[in-house]
């Protein structure tokens, strides 16, 4: 079985990589993101998590997705500019992908197998669904879109894998 860290992905600048190459042995919070969503202000909390826990071996990985009411319509350059200029995003962003359906990216084929706190696995509900991946590449927690990055459950889960 291939580790989630070894699944081929592409950066927002279209460079081939893997989560392992991109973030080393860091614990990861993989989040499908969008620039024109009511939940877009969660970028602020994600940047704060990166700032707080990055030095301890943690990284947020943003994965733009346009599957939810076309809320990430921009080009890679527009997404990068929006994220850095508006929210100061300094964590890695991957290429825009599909997270549900027949064309679901292989990374998300693995991620959606993980149940949330209520025991429900399956499709991504909306933008800003979060998956915590430990240093060994195990997906250890899933947080639904409305769960803020600063939620105590998210913070406790991150601290438990550092």
Rosetta silent file (secondary structure, phi, psi, omega in degrees, C-alpha in Angstrom):
SEQUENCE: XXXXXXXXXXXXXXXXXXXXXXXXXXXXXXXXXXXXXXXXXXXXXXXXXXXXXXXXXXXXXXXXXXXXXXXXXXXXXXXXXXXXXXXXXXXXXXXXXXXXXXXXXXXXXXXXXXXXXXXXXXXXXXXXXXXXXXXXXXXXXXXXXXXXXXXXXXXXXXXXXX
SCORE:     score description
SCORE:     0.000 S_00000001
   1 L     0.000  133.625 -179.325    0.000    0.000    0.000 S_00000001
   2 L   -79.950  135.372  175.818    1.294    3.434   -0.971 S_00000001
   3 L   -68.805  147.243  177.097    1.570    6.007    1.800 S_00000001
   4 H   -57.821  -27.673  179.444   -0.549    9.107    1.344 S_00000001
   5 H   -69.580  -18.032 -176.231    2.741   11.001    1.483 S_00000001
   6 H  -103.225    1.262  177.862    3.899    9.271   -1.723 S_00000001
   7 L   -68.852  129.598  179.140    0.856    9.953   -3.926 S_00000001
   8 L   -63.010  132.225  175.168    1.926   12.142   -6.850 S_00000001
   9 E  -134.928  171.593  176.208    0.616   15.704   -6.622 S_00000001
  10 E  -126.706  141.956  176.490    1.457   18.963   -8.381 S_00000001
  11 E   -71.937  168.218  177.515    2.183   22.304   -6.787 S_00000001
  12 L   -60.622  -27.222  176.887    0.139   25.355   -7.694 S_00000001
  13 L   -88.559   14.932  172.371    3.048   26.318   -9.963 S_00000001
  14 L    70.499   28.786  175.381    2.596   22.948  -11.749 S_00000001
  15 L   -94.122  132.016  177.361    5.695   21.215  -10.396 S_00000001
  16 E   -70.030  140.679 -179.759    5.379   17.451   -9.801 S_00000001
  17 E  -163.331 -172.641  171.336    5.948   16.432   -6.190 S_00000001
  18 L  -135.738  166.248  175.878    4.579   14.391   -3.290 S_00000001
  19 H   -62.150  -34.701  178.831    3.520   15.441    0.187 S_00000001
  20 H   -63.464  -44.853  179.608    6.709   13.784    1.455 S_00000001
  21 H   -69.561  -36.220 -176.151    8.884   15.852   -0.874 S_00000001
  22 H   -72.747  -39.226 -171.719    6.898   19.014   -0.236 S_00000001
  23 H  -125.586    4.960  179.643    6.762   18.869    3.550 S_00000001
  24 L    63.397 -140.112 -177.561    9.281   16.264    4.664 S_00000001
  25 L   -96.714   25.020  179.972    8.273   14.360    7.778 S_00000001
  26 L   -70.841  153.078  166.177    6.001   17.110    9.079 S_00000001
  27 E   -72.728  146.441 -172.573    2.498   16.493   10.371 S_00000001
  28 E  -127.699  146.406  167.323    0.058   17.920    7.827 S_00000001
  29 E  -117.298  105.505 -178.113   -3.356   19.519    7.718 S_00000001
  30 E   -92.448  124.364 -172.657   -4.642   19.013    4.167 S_00000001
  31 E  -133.023  127.165  172.124   -7.471   21.424    3.360 S_00000001
  32 E   -80.502  125.935 -170.060   -9.490   21.925    0.171 S_00000001
  33 E  -119.369  161.940  177.132   -9.649   25.693   -0.214 S_00000001
  34 L  -153.144  146.127 -174.955  -11.508   28.303   -2.272 S_00000001
  35 L   -86.836  -19.360 -173.690  -11.122   32.058   -2.714 S_00000001
  36 L  -123.883   45.529 -175.221  -14.760   33.051   -3.117 S_00000001
  37 L  -117.623  152.125  174.968  -16.486   31.067   -0.375 S_00000001
  38 L   -60.715  -21.358  179.548  -18.224   32.169    2.791 S_00000001
  39 L   -93.664   -1.135 -178.154  -15.635   30.060    4.627 S_00000001
  40 L   -52.660  -34.240  176.906  -12.648   31.709    2.884 S_00000001
  41 L   -58.156  -11.953  174.786  -11.837   33.736    6.049 S_00000001
  42 H   -62.778  -18.165  174.418  -10.656   30.403    7.511 S_00000001
  43 H   -52.983  -37.413  179.966   -7.406   31.152    5.662 S_00000001
  44 H   -57.905  -47.116  179.019   -6.626   33.472    8.604 S_00000001
  45 H   -67.206  -35.768  178.558   -6.832   30.563   11.049 S_00000001
  46 H   -66.331  -41.037  176.957   -4.860   28.273    8.747 S_00000001
  47 H   -63.122  -38.739  179.066   -2.065   30.862    8.496 S_00000001
  48 H   -65.773  -42.043  176.087   -2.099   31.136   12.290 S_00000001
  49 H   -59.802  -43.444  179.627   -1.792   27.343   12.664 S_00000001
  50 H   -60.655  -44.737 -178.531    1.157   27.397   10.247 S_00000001
  51 H   -65.536  -42.164 -176.318    2.823   30.198   12.189 S_00000001
  52 H   -72.883  -46.080 -170.879    2.217   28.552   15.574 S_00000001
  53 H  -104.637  -12.746  178.582    3.033   24.926   14.762 S_00000001
  54 H   -51.868  -46.714 -179.762    5.296   25.176   11.698 S_00000001
  55 H   -64.477  -15.170 -179.069    8.447   25.449   13.839 S_00000001
  56 H   -99.722    9.548  176.671    7.394   22.249   15.640 S_00000001
  57 L    97.398   40.934 -177.534    7.161   20.112   12.485 S_00000001
  58 E  -133.197  149.113  173.137    3.732   20.939   11.063 S_00000001
  59 E  -147.948  137.859  167.097    2.452   22.271    7.748 S_00000001
  60 E   -80.903  142.619  172.218   -0.884   23.225    6.281 S_00000001
  61 E  -123.732  116.247  179.023   -1.301   22.078    2.664 S_00000001
  62 E   -92.077  135.545 -179.076   -3.948   23.988    0.696 S_00000001
  63 E  -125.905   96.384  179.594   -5.685   22.240   -2.185 S_00000001
  64 E   -59.326  142.252 -179.713   -7.763   24.605   -4.340 S_00000001
  65 L  -146.824  136.098 -178.033  -11.009   23.136   -5.626 S_00000001
  66 L  -110.058   19.251 -174.848  -13.709   24.638   -7.858 S_00000001
  67 L   -81.777  -11.886 -174.904  -16.339   21.916   -7.366 S_00000001
  68 L  -109.703   94.896  179.394  -18.535   23.787   -4.904 S_00000001
  69 L    55.032   32.125  175.695  -20.591   26.431   -6.725 S_00000001
  70 L    59.553   36.826 -173.848  -17.535   27.567   -8.722 S_00000001
  71 L   -86.299    3.682  172.396  -15.976   29.251   -5.693 S_00000001
  72 L  -134.747   68.348 -174.056  -12.373   28.810   -6.900 S_00000001
  73 L   -81.919  -13.406 -170.149  -12.570   30.009  -10.518 S_00000001
  74 L   -70.220  164.857  171.552   -9.126   31.617  -10.754 S_00000001
  75 L   -75.063  169.732  177.613   -5.980   30.570  -12.532 S_00000001
  76 H   -56.258  -43.147 -178.856   -3.037   29.295  -10.516 S_00000001
  77 H   -64.590  -41.537  179.275   -1.489   32.771  -10.625 S_00000001
  78 H   -66.203  -39.330  178.228   -4.736   34.425   -9.456 S_00000001
  79 H   -63.405  -47.821 -179.828   -5.114   31.935   -6.620 S_00000001
  80 H   -59.419  -46.081 -179.005   -1.512   32.471   -5.484 S_00000001
  81 H   -63.045  -45.553  179.323   -1.869   36.251   -5.639 S_00000001
  82 H   -60.485  -48.500 -176.003   -5.172   36.237   -3.735 S_00000001
  83 H   -64.145  -43.386 -177.622   -3.889   33.917   -1.011 S_00000001
  84 H   -76.515  -42.232 -176.764   -0.636   35.752   -0.404 S_00000001
  85 H   -73.120  -38.943 -174.596   -1.947   39.321   -0.786 S_00000001
  86 H   -85.494  -39.023 -173.349   -5.222   38.869    1.111 S_00000001
  87 H  -121.379   -4.244 -178.861   -4.270   36.380    3.820 S_00000001
  88 L    67.965   31.515 -178.654   -0.476   36.169    3.831 S_00000001
  89 L   -61.646  124.843  178.286   -0.590   32.467    2.991 S_00000001
  90 L  -126.281    9.914  175.004    2.906   31.032    3.270 S_00000001
  91 L   -95.035  161.510 -176.894    2.070   27.335    3.362 S_00000001
  92 E   -64.009  141.503  173.344    2.214   25.154    0.236 S_00000001
  93 E  -117.738  135.909  177.595   -0.655   25.220   -2.233 S_00000001
  94 E   -94.961  174.444  177.040   -1.271   22.384   -4.660 S_00000001
  95 L   -63.822  158.674  176.187   -2.837   22.538   -8.105 S_00000001
  96 L   -68.956  129.326 -177.774   -6.597   22.952   -8.380 S_00000001
  97 L  -135.518  170.512  170.401   -8.184   19.475   -8.285 S_00000001
  98 L   -94.852  136.587 -177.106  -11.497   17.704   -7.977 S_00000001
  99 L  -107.245  -11.028  178.692  -12.141   16.239   -4.540 S_00000001
 100 L  -132.287  163.269  172.507  -15.387   14.380   -5.342 S_00000001
 101 L    85.429 -174.358 -176.468  -16.771   12.372   -8.238 S_00000001
 102 L   -59.332  -33.937 -177.979  -15.253   10.249  -10.982 S_00000001
 103 L   -95.974   20.422  178.369  -12.315   12.612  -11.492 S_00000001
 104 L   -55.311  133.183  178.702  -11.486   12.818   -7.784 S_00000001
 105 L   -62.251  143.996  179.304   -7.732   13.265   -7.321 S_00000001
 106 H   -53.382  -34.042  176.761   -5.969   10.125   -5.987 S_00000001
 107 H   -59.162  -44.385 -179.012   -4.993   12.049   -2.835 S_00000001
 108 H   -76.443  -24.003  172.796   -8.665   12.626   -2.090 S_00000001
 109 H   -58.977  -38.186  178.190   -9.591    9.036   -2.959 S_00000001
 110 H   -76.961  -45.804 -175.784   -7.517    8.122    0.093 S_00000001
 111 H   -59.833  -41.935 -174.570   -8.522   11.035    2.313 S_00000001
 112 L   -69.143   -9.067  175.270  -12.294   10.503    1.994 S_00000001
 113 L   -73.230  -16.841 -177.833  -11.940    7.003    3.446 S_00000001
 114 L   -82.964  128.202  178.283  -11.272    8.639    6.823 S_00000001
 115 L   -79.679  155.914  174.023  -14.353    9.177    8.999 S_00000001
 116 L   -81.869 -171.967 -177.162  -15.060   12.388   10.887 S_00000001
 117 L   -62.258  -24.838  178.444  -15.696   12.521   14.657 S_00000001
 118 L   -88.675   -0.235  177.937  -19.232   11.177   14.122 S_00000001
 119 L    89.606   12.181 -178.279  -17.883    8.195   12.172 S_00000001
 120 L   -98.258  121.433  174.346  -18.955    9.416    8.718 S_00000001
 121 L  -102.742 -170.886  175.519  -16.553    8.937    5.809 S_00000001
 122 L   105.634 -162.028 -171.306  -17.187    9.660    2.129 S_00000001
 123 L   -50.732  152.006  172.952  -17.461   12.718   -0.062 S_00000001
 124 L   -69.333  133.422 -177.065  -16.125   16.129    0.832 S_00000001
 125 L   -78.604  -38.643 -174.579  -19.064   18.258    2.009 S_00000001
 126 L  -169.103 -177.819  175.552  -17.790   21.702    1.010 S_00000001
 127 L   -61.968  150.403  175.243  -14.704   23.913    0.850 S_00000001
 128 L    72.910   31.342  168.230  -12.366   23.903    3.857 S_00000001
 129 L   -79.233  139.597 -169.869  -12.746   20.276    4.907 S_00000001
 130 E  -121.904  137.727  177.464   -9.607   19.387    6.882 S_00000001
 131 E  -126.314  127.326  177.460   -7.601   16.166    7.233 S_00000001
 132 E   -96.609  125.635 -179.082   -4.820   15.738    9.769 S_00000001
 133 E  -116.081  125.207 -179.708   -1.983   13.469    8.635 S_00000001
 134 L   -77.818  177.388 -176.158    0.620   12.353   11.175 S_00000001
 135 L   -63.567  -22.255  178.802    4.341   12.105   10.468 S_00000001
 136 L   -86.436   -2.970  179.691    3.960    8.440    9.455 S_00000001
 137 L    91.195   10.063  177.240    1.426    9.327    6.761 S_00000001
 138 L   -87.072  134.354  174.445   -1.654    8.094    8.637 S_00000001
 139 E   -81.451  113.631 -171.102   -4.799   10.204    8.356 S_00000001
 140 E  -106.908  -11.194  179.218   -5.719   10.569   12.017 S_00000001
 141 E  -159.384  151.189  176.610   -8.555   13.109   12.014 S_00000001
 142 E  -133.180  130.254 -179.417  -11.136   14.692    9.738 S_00000001
 143 E  -122.719  128.097 -177.445  -12.803   18.018   10.413 S_00000001
 144 L   -70.564  163.957 -170.920  -15.823   19.193    8.453 S_00000001
 145 L   -53.756  -39.152 -176.062  -15.847   22.585    6.691 S_00000001
 146 L   -78.316   -5.923  175.530  -17.518   24.651    9.394 S_00000001
 147 L   -75.913  114.343 -178.205  -14.977   23.550   12.000 S_00000001
 148 L   -66.875  148.650  176.597  -12.703   26.565   12.364 S_00000001
 149 L   -57.021  -28.128 -179.291   -8.925   26.010   12.315 S_00000001
 150 L   -86.662   -0.177 -179.869   -8.788   27.452   15.857 S_00000001
 151 L   -55.419  136.719  179.999  -11.389   24.976   17.172 S_00000001
 152 H   -54.394  -33.557  178.792  -10.061   23.232   20.305 S_00000001
 153 H   -65.066  -38.811  178.573  -10.590   19.819   18.663 S_00000001
 154 H   -67.859  -48.671 -178.396   -8.326   20.809   15.748 S_00000001
 155 H   -60.981  -45.513  179.495   -5.669   22.326   18.008 S_00000001
 156 H   -61.903  -42.458 -179.802   -5.683   19.314   20.350 S_00000001
 157 H   -64.168  -43.091  178.550   -5.407   16.901   17.421 S_00000001
 158 H   -61.644  -48.314 -179.175   -2.467   18.844   15.921 S_00000001
 159 H   -60.383  -30.622 -178.950   -0.669   18.976   19.245 S_00000001
 160 H   -71.018  -19.383 -178.302   -1.153   15.223   19.665 S_00000001
 161 L  -105.329    4.004  179.503    0.808   14.457   16.489 S_00000001
 162 L   -95.240    0.000    0.000    3.729   16.831   17.092 S_00000001
